[in-house]
Amino acid sequence: MFINTHRISPARVVKGEKAWVKSTDLIAKISKRPLILGRSNSTKRIRNSIEKDLLNEGIAPFSFELDNDCCEIDIQKACHFSKENNCDGIISAGGGKVLDAGKIVADKLSINCITIPLSASTCAGWTALSNIYSPDGKFIKDVSLKRCPDLLIFDHNIVRSAPQRTLASGIADAVAKWYESALTSSSSKDGFVQQAVQMARVLRDQLFLNGYEAFKNPLSNSWVTVAEGCALTAGMIGGIGGSSCRTAAAHSIHNGFTQLSYRNKPLHGELVGLGLLIQLHLEEENSKSQLPKQAKSQLLNFLSQLDLPISIESIGLKGLTSSDLKRACKFACKNDSDIHQIPFLINEDILIKTIKSFQVESKNINLSIK
C-alpha cells in the first residue's frame, strides 16, 4: 500500500494588522535565544525593530546576515554561527530565499523555526521545502524538510510596506498553482490532491478578481485577500496536494532561466509567470483544444496589468544566444525535473522550439497590448 506523508501547515499562523505585536509572547514560549536571519539592506530597519522588541520581552536574539541567496555556503555559516551562540530557534525575516534559508538551517540543527514574510512574493514562509541556489542565484535543487515552520507571523502592516513589484511577483507565482496542478493532477484519484487542485482554482479566481485592485491599492480589502492568498493559501495548496500538486513546466522553466545572466535579476514570480505563459504555449501546441490558447490570452492581459514580464525580451537578460537557450532548456528538462509531470512528451529540443515560437508570437502580442 502506498504511503504519502504530508507536511501541511505551520504549527501556528498569526495574521493581521498587528500580528507581530501579538506574537512576541508566542516566540518567548518556543525560543529564548533565537537567531534573526535576514539579508537585504532595505529590510534591515524591520529586523532591527524585531530585535529591539524581543529584547524588551526578555529574549536574547542574535543577528546574522546572508551574503547571497539561499545557498550552501551561507547555510553552513548560519549553522555554525547559531551553534556558537547556542541559539535555540531561527527567526527568518525576509523574502522567499531568506525564509528558505532560515527553514533549512532550523531543519539541520533540529531547532524551532519562525518565519516572518516581509512581502507576499512567495509562499516560502509556509512550506516544508527550501530551494537551494548557487551564490550567484542559479537554482540547484529543492530540499524537503522534516516539518513546516513552528510559527508563521504574517503582519499586514509589515508586508504592506514592501515594494509593489513583490506583490505582483507573488500573484504570478500563486496563480501558477492552478495551471500547473490542473495540468498534472486533475485526474488524480487521491482525495487530498483533488481538494488541493480545487483550492488552486478558487485562488486563481480570487487573484483574477482582486489582483489588479490589490496591486494598485494596498489599503483595500482586495489587498488582504490577495496578499494572504499568495503568502499563505498557496503554501497550503502545496501542503495538502503534496509534491505532485506543486509544480510542472512553469517552475521548471523558471529553474532553467535562473542559469542565465541578467542586467537586473528578476524576482522568482516574474520568471514563473513567464514560464507559465510558455507552459500554456506548449499545451497549445500539443492540444486540439482552444482552451490553452484562451487561457494564455487571459493570462497575458492579467500579467500585463501588473507590469509583469510577458516576453523573453522583458526579463532583463544580458543577451539570449542559442547556447544560452540550450543551457536553460537542458536544465529545465533534467531527468528529475517536474516538467516531466506534464501529460505529453517534453525534452530539451521540444522546449527550445516552443520558446522560439513563443518569442515570435510575443513580439506581436507586446505591440497589441501596449
C-alpha positions as CSV (number, residue, x, y, z in Angstrom):
1,M,0.0,0.0,0.0
2,F,1.3,3.4,-1.0
3,I,2.0,5.7,1.9
4,N,2.3,9.5,1.5
5,T,3.5,11.8,4.2
6,H,2.1,15.4,4.2
7,R,3.6,18.4,5.8
8,I,0.6,20.6,5.5
9,S,1.0,23.7,7.5
10,P,2.9,25.7,10.2
11,A,2.0,24.7,13.8
12,R,0.6,28.2,14.3
13,V,-0.2,31.1,12.0
14,V,-0.8,34.6,13.2
15,K,-2.0,37.0,10.6
16,G,-3.5,40.5,10.6
17,E,-2.7,44.2,11.0
18,K,-0.7,43.9,14.3
19,A,0.3,40.2,14.1
20,W,3.9,40.9,15.1
21,V,2.9,42.7,18.3
22,K,0.6,39.9,19.3
23,S,3.3,37.2,18.6
24,T,6.2,38.2,20.8
25,D,4.8,36.2,23.7
26,L,4.4,33.2,21.5
27,I,8.1,33.4,20.4
28,A,9.1,33.5,24.1
29,K,7.5,30.2,24.6
30,I,9.5,28.4,21.9
31,S,12.8,30.3,21.8
32,K,14.9,32.2,24.3
33,R,18.0,32.7,22.2
34,P,16.8,33.0,18.6
35,L,18.9,33.7,15.6
36,I,17.4,36.5,13.4
37,L,18.2,35.7,9.9
38,G,18.0,38.3,7.1
39,R,19.7,39.8,4.1
40,S,18.6,42.9,2.3
41,N,19.7,46.3,3.5
42,S,16.2,47.6,2.6
43,T,14.7,45.4,5.3
44,K,17.4,45.9,8.0
45,R,15.3,48.5,9.8
46,I,12.5,45.9,10.2
47,R,14.9,43.3,11.6
48,N,16.4,45.9,14.0
49,S,12.9,46.6,15.2
50,I,12.2,42.9,15.7
51,E,15.4,42.5,17.7
52,K,14.5,45.5,19.9
53,D,11.0,44.2,20.6
54,L,12.4,40.8,21.5
55,L,14.9,42.3,23.9
56,N,12.0,44.1,25.6
57,E,10.3,40.7,26.1
58,G,13.4,39.3,27.8
59,I,14.5,37.3,24.8
60,A,18.2,37.3,23.8
61,P,18.4,37.4,20.0
62,F,21.4,37.2,17.7
63,S,21.5,38.6,14.2
64,F,23.0,37.0,11.1
65,E,23.0,38.5,7.6
66,L,23.2,36.3,4.5
67,D,25.6,37.3,1.8
68,N,23.8,35.6,-1.1
69,D,20.5,33.8,-2.0
70,C,19.7,30.6,-0.1
71,C,23.0,28.8,-0.9
72,E,25.0,26.1,0.8
73,I,27.8,28.5,1.8
74,D,25.5,30.8,3.7
75,I,23.6,28.0,5.2
76,Q,26.8,26.5,6.6
77,K,27.9,29.8,8.0
78,A,24.5,30.4,9.6
79,C,24.5,26.9,11.2
80,H,28.0,27.5,12.6
81,F,27.1,30.9,14.0
82,S,23.9,29.5,15.5
83,K,25.8,26.7,17.2
84,E,28.5,29.0,18.5
85,N,25.9,31.2,20.2
86,N,23.7,28.3,21.5
87,C,20.7,29.5,19.6
88,D,17.5,27.5,20.2
89,G,15.5,28.9,17.3
90,I,15.6,30.6,14.0
91,I,13.6,33.7,13.1
92,S,13.8,34.2,9.4
93,A,12.6,37.6,8.3
94,G,12.7,38.5,4.6
95,G,11.6,37.3,1.1
96,G,11.4,33.8,-0.2
97,K,15.1,32.9,-0.3
98,V,15.7,34.3,3.2
99,L,12.7,32.3,4.5
100,D,14.0,29.2,2.7
101,A,17.5,29.7,4.3
102,G,16.0,30.0,7.8
103,K,13.9,26.9,7.4
104,I,16.7,24.7,6.3
105,V,19.1,26.0,9.0
106,A,16.5,25.2,11.6
107,D,15.9,21.8,10.0
108,K,19.6,20.9,10.0
109,L,20.0,22.0,13.7
110,S,16.7,20.5,14.8
111,I,15.6,23.7,16.4
112,N,12.4,25.7,16.2
113,C,11.7,27.8,13.1
114,I,9.7,31.1,13.0
115,T,9.1,32.7,9.6
116,I,8.2,36.4,9.2
117,P,7.5,37.1,5.5
118,L,8.4,40.8,4.7
119,S,6.5,40.6,1.4
120,A,3.8,38.5,-0.3
121,S,6.2,37.5,-3.1
122,T,6.1,33.7,-2.3
123,C,4.6,31.1,0.0
124,A,8.0,30.2,1.3
125,G,7.0,31.2,4.9
126,W,4.5,28.4,4.9
127,T,6.1,25.3,3.4
128,A,8.3,22.4,4.4
129,L,10.5,23.0,1.4
130,S,13.7,25.0,0.7
131,N,15.1,25.9,-2.7
132,I,18.9,25.9,-2.9
133,Y,20.7,28.3,-5.2
134,S,24.3,28.9,-6.1
135,P,25.9,32.1,-4.7
136,D,25.1,33.9,-8.0
137,G,21.5,32.9,-8.0
138,K,21.3,29.8,-10.2
139,F,18.7,27.3,-9.0
140,I,20.3,24.0,-7.9
141,K,17.7,21.8,-6.2
142,D,14.8,21.8,-3.7
143,V,15.1,20.1,-0.3
144,S,12.1,18.6,1.6
145,L,12.2,19.5,5.3
146,K,11.0,17.5,8.3
147,R,8.2,19.9,9.0
148,C,6.7,23.3,8.3
149,P,7.7,26.2,10.5
150,D,6.6,26.2,14.1
151,L,5.2,29.7,13.8
152,L,4.4,31.9,10.8
153,I,3.8,35.6,11.5
154,F,2.1,37.5,8.6
155,D,1.8,41.1,9.7
156,H,-0.2,43.2,7.2
157,N,1.5,46.4,8.3
158,I,4.9,45.0,7.6
159,V,4.1,43.3,4.3
160,R,2.2,46.3,3.0
161,S,5.4,48.3,3.2
162,A,7.1,46.0,0.6
163,P,7.6,47.3,-2.9
164,Q,4.6,46.9,-5.2
165,R,6.6,44.8,-7.5
166,T,6.9,42.0,-4.9
167,L,3.1,41.6,-4.7
168,A,2.8,41.4,-8.5
169,S,5.5,38.7,-8.4
170,G,3.7,36.8,-5.7
171,I,0.5,36.9,-7.7
172,A,2.2,35.4,-10.7
173,D,3.7,32.6,-8.5
174,A,0.4,31.9,-6.8
175,V,-1.8,31.9,-9.9
176,A,0.6,29.2,-11.4
177,K,-0.7,26.8,-8.7
178,W,-3.9,26.2,-10.7
179,Y,-2.3,26.0,-14.2
180,E,0.4,23.6,-13.0
181,S,-1.7,21.4,-10.7
182,A,-4.6,21.2,-13.2
183,L,-2.2,20.0,-15.9
184,T,-0.5,17.3,-13.8
185,S,-3.1,16.3,-11.2
186,S,-6.7,16.9,-12.3
187,S,-7.2,13.2,-13.0
188,S,-5.7,12.1,-9.7
189,K,-7.8,9.7,-7.6
190,D,-6.2,11.0,-4.4
191,G,-8.8,13.0,-2.4
192,F,-6.2,15.4,-0.9
193,V,-4.9,16.1,-4.4
194,Q,-8.4,16.7,-5.8
195,Q,-9.1,19.1,-3.0
196,A,-5.8,20.9,-3.5
197,V,-6.5,21.4,-7.2
198,Q,-9.9,22.9,-6.4
199,M,-8.3,25.2,-3.8
200,A,-5.9,26.3,-6.5
201,R,-8.8,27.0,-8.9
202,V,-10.5,29.2,-6.2
203,L,-7.3,31.0,-5.5
204,R,-6.8,31.7,-9.2
205,D,-10.3,33.2,-9.4
206,Q,-9.7,35.4,-6.4
207,L,-6.4,36.6,-7.8
208,F,-8.0,37.4,-11.2
209,L,-10.9,39.3,-9.5
210,N,-8.9,41.2,-6.9
211,G,-5.3,41.2,-8.1
212,Y,-5.3,44.5,-10.0
213,E,-7.1,46.4,-7.2
214,A,-4.7,44.9,-4.7
215,F,-1.7,45.9,-6.8
216,K,-3.0,49.5,-7.1
217,N,-4.4,50.0,-3.6
218,P,-2.6,48.3,-0.7
219,L,-5.2,49.7,1.8
220,S,-8.1,47.8,0.1
221,N,-9.8,44.6,1.2
222,S,-8.6,43.1,-2.1
223,W,-5.0,43.6,-0.9
224,V,-5.7,41.4,2.2
225,T,-7.3,38.7,0.1
226,V,-4.6,38.7,-2.5
227,A,-1.6,39.0,-0.1
228,E,-2.8,36.2,2.2
229,G,-3.6,34.1,-0.9
230,C,-0.1,34.5,-2.2
231,A,1.8,34.0,1.0
232,L,-0.5,31.6,2.9
233,T,-3.1,29.8,0.8
234,A,-0.6,29.0,-2.0
235,G,1.5,27.2,0.6
236,M,-1.4,25.3,2.0
237,I,-2.2,24.0,-1.5
238,G,1.2,22.5,-1.8
239,G,1.0,21.0,1.7
240,I,-2.3,19.3,1.1
241,G,-1.6,18.2,-2.5
242,G,2.0,17.2,-1.9
243,S,4.8,17.2,-4.4
244,S,2.6,16.1,-7.3
245,C,0.5,19.2,-6.9
246,R,3.2,21.8,-6.7
247,T,4.9,22.4,-10.0
248,A,5.0,21.4,-13.6
249,A,6.5,23.3,-16.6
250,A,6.3,26.9,-15.3
251,H,8.6,26.4,-12.3
252,S,10.9,24.1,-14.2
253,I,11.3,26.8,-16.9
254,H,12.0,29.3,-14.1
255,N,14.7,27.0,-12.8
256,G,16.2,26.8,-16.3
257,F,16.2,30.6,-16.8
258,T,18.0,31.2,-13.5
259,Q,21.0,29.6,-15.1
260,L,21.4,32.7,-17.3
261,S,22.9,36.2,-16.7
262,Y,20.7,39.3,-16.2
263,R,21.2,43.0,-16.2
264,N,18.8,43.2,-13.2
265,K,17.9,39.9,-11.7
266,P,14.1,39.2,-12.0
267,L,12.1,38.1,-9.0
268,H,11.0,34.5,-8.6
269,G,7.4,35.1,-9.6
270,E,8.4,37.2,-12.6
271,L,10.2,34.2,-14.1
272,V,7.5,31.8,-13.0
273,G,4.9,34.0,-14.8
274,L,6.9,33.9,-18.0
275,G,7.4,30.2,-17.5
276,L,3.6,29.8,-17.2
277,L,3.0,31.6,-20.5
278,I,5.5,29.2,-22.2
279,Q,3.8,26.3,-20.5
280,L,0.4,27.3,-21.9
281,H,2.1,27.8,-25.3
282,L,3.4,24.3,-25.0
283,E,0.0,23.0,-24.1
284,E,-1.5,24.9,-27.1
285,E,1.0,23.2,-29.5
286,N,0.1,19.7,-28.0
287,S,-3.7,20.1,-27.8
288,K,-6.5,20.2,-30.3
289,S,-8.5,22.2,-27.8
290,Q,-8.7,26.1,-27.8
291,L,-8.6,26.2,-24.0
292,P,-4.8,26.7,-23.7
293,K,-4.8,29.5,-26.2
294,Q,-7.7,31.2,-24.4
295,A,-6.1,30.8,-21.0
296,K,-2.8,32.2,-22.4
297,S,-4.6,35.2,-23.8
298,Q,-6.4,35.8,-20.5
299,L,-3.1,35.4,-18.5
300,L,-1.2,37.7,-20.9
301,N,-3.7,40.6,-20.2
302,F,-3.7,39.9,-16.5
303,L,0.1,39.9,-16.1
304,S,0.5,43.0,-18.3
305,Q,-1.9,44.9,-16.0
306,L,0.5,44.1,-13.1
307,D,3.6,45.3,-15.1
308,L,4.9,41.7,-15.1
309,P,7.2,40.4,-17.9
310,I,5.3,38.8,-20.8
311,S,8.1,38.1,-23.2
312,I,11.7,36.8,-23.2
313,E,12.9,40.3,-24.0
314,S,11.3,41.9,-20.9
315,I,13.0,39.8,-18.2
316,G,16.3,41.7,-18.4
317,L,18.6,39.1,-19.9
318,K,22.1,40.4,-20.9
319,G,21.5,38.5,-24.1
320,L,20.0,35.2,-25.3
321,T,22.2,33.3,-27.6
322,S,21.4,29.8,-28.9
323,S,23.9,28.5,-26.5
324,D,22.1,30.3,-23.6
325,L,18.7,29.0,-24.6
326,K,20.1,25.4,-24.9
327,R,21.6,25.7,-21.4
328,A,18.4,26.9,-19.9
329,C,16.2,24.2,-21.6
330,K,18.7,21.5,-20.8
331,F,18.4,22.3,-17.1
332,A,14.6,22.7,-17.2
333,C,14.4,19.2,-18.8
334,K,16.8,17.3,-16.5
335,N,15.7,13.8,-15.7
336,D,14.4,14.6,-12.3
337,S,12.7,17.8,-13.3
338,D,9.0,18.3,-12.6
339,I,8.5,19.3,-16.2
340,H,8.2,15.6,-16.9
341,Q,4.9,15.5,-14.9
342,I,3.1,17.1,-17.9
343,P,1.0,14.6,-19.8
344,F,2.9,14.7,-23.1
345,L,6.4,14.3,-24.4
346,I,8.8,17.1,-23.5
347,N,12.6,17.3,-24.0
348,E,15.2,19.9,-24.5
349,D,14.7,20.2,-28.2
350,I,10.9,20.5,-27.9
351,L,11.2,23.2,-25.3
352,I,13.7,25.2,-27.4
353,K,11.4,25.1,-30.4
354,T,8.4,26.1,-28.2
355,I,10.3,29.1,-26.7
356,K,11.4,30.3,-30.1
357,S,7.8,30.0,-31.3
358,F,6.6,31.9,-28.2
359,Q,9.3,34.6,-28.9
360,V,7.9,35.3,-32.4
361,E,4.3,35.4,-31.1
362,S,5.1,37.6,-28.1
363,K,6.6,40.3,-30.3
364,N,3.2,40.8,-31.9
365,I,1.4,40.5,-28.6
366,N,3.5,43.2,-27.0
367,L,2.6,45.6,-29.8
368,S,-1.1,44.8,-29.5
369,I,-1.2,45.2,-25.7
370,K,0.9,48.3,-25.5
